[in-house]
Amino acid sequence: MRQELKDSNFEVVTIACDAKGRAAVEPFIEAAHQMHPSLLDEKLAVAELYDVRNVPAAFWIDETGRMVRANDPIYAQKRNRETGEVTLNREYMDAVRDWVAKGSASDYVMNEHGLDARMPALDSDDVQAAAFFQLGTYLAMHGHSADALVHFKRAHARRPENWTYKRQAWSLGDIERDYGTTFQEAVKDPASGPFYPPLDLGDHRKG
Amino acid sequence: MSAATILYQQSETRVEDAEEDGTKLWLTLADLTAATGWTLKPEGVCKDEICVPAPDARRAALIRDGASGTLLDLTEFARLIEQPFAHDEKSSVWYFGPAGWEWKTKLSSRRAPDFVLPDIAGKPHTLAELLGKKLLILFWASW
């Protein structure tokens, strides 16, 4: 995709959300021979800023820095387990092409209502969940995995729909031993909302 | 007095003279500034162009005199500015998130929030420097 559009004033920027940092993501980045900026967000601070609730999540930013599409759950049709290379949904790729060709006239550019729906205002529980998650991550990365659990669980309870909080925590511990569940069970938990919300490319101009 | 680690959004500071009293975190004014950038002034608690006045009703909960000078309870200040925080008693680690005026307004301008992040070689990049092209920002993880 990037190869196809790179001469059209278009760039892909990937942001890896991984507390384990470079060691965890470097093999993927190297295997994929990425040519675009591949950034590392170890504290999930930028993911927080963009209200990413699961990965992969994609955003469009225009030339001037305005956000024009937010939080598309572009769950890959295919992911190569060795290289991490992701083959994006064809409809989504067509939407990207449309935007690159037409800019703000593209039907896929979201209006305010569309953006608000994708990045709803946070409440105090949401930001409290983020505080517990950040503290848990710090403790886990400093050798206090058992202490981290308490804080991770508090984060999960306050913001069950945030899958990044869960998946990051599970990857730093053991989901069955530490959280008394399995991935399959957790995905079915109605409180968490859909793990894979459908990709909605509908007409957001009408809001 | 005991040591504590304060994670104030993106910065990490070890302070040696904290007074941790259950759910409170009393800091010397020097440690306050070192860990958070906030300074106690006659007009309130200030950083850059922002000054948060200490309301009379909460002043006693916020500021008191200790053996080694004036102390400020950072948790009370966090409540005052609607800042979420979390505390691990065993390790004496405290995390403080964004102030209310930051988390309540973060997207009102519709501008994509700027950031600075390293690439895998450690070189920092900002969103501002990447602008000028249409950008597809893709968050992913190995987990």
Interface residues (C-beta under 8 A of the other chain):
Chain A: S8 N9 F10 E11 V12 V13 T14 I15 A16 C17 D18 K20 R22 A24 V25 E26 F28 I29 P37 S38 L39 L40 D41 K43 A45 V46 A47 L49 Y50 V52 V55 P56 A57 A58 F59 W60 I61 D62 E63 T64 G65 R66 M67 I74 G84 V86 V96 W99 V100 G103 E112 L115 M119 A121 L122 S124 V127 Q128 A130 A131 F132 Q134 L135 Y138 L139 H142 H144 D147 V150 H151 R154 T164 R167 Q168 W170 S171
Chain B: L7 Q9 Q10 E82 P84 F85 A86 H87 D88 K90 S91 V93 W94 Y95 F96 G97 P98 W103 K104 K106 L107 R110 R111 A112 P113 D114 F115 L117 P118 D119 I120 H125 L127 A128 L130 L131 G132 K133 K134 L135 L136 I137 L138 F139 W140 A141 S142 W143
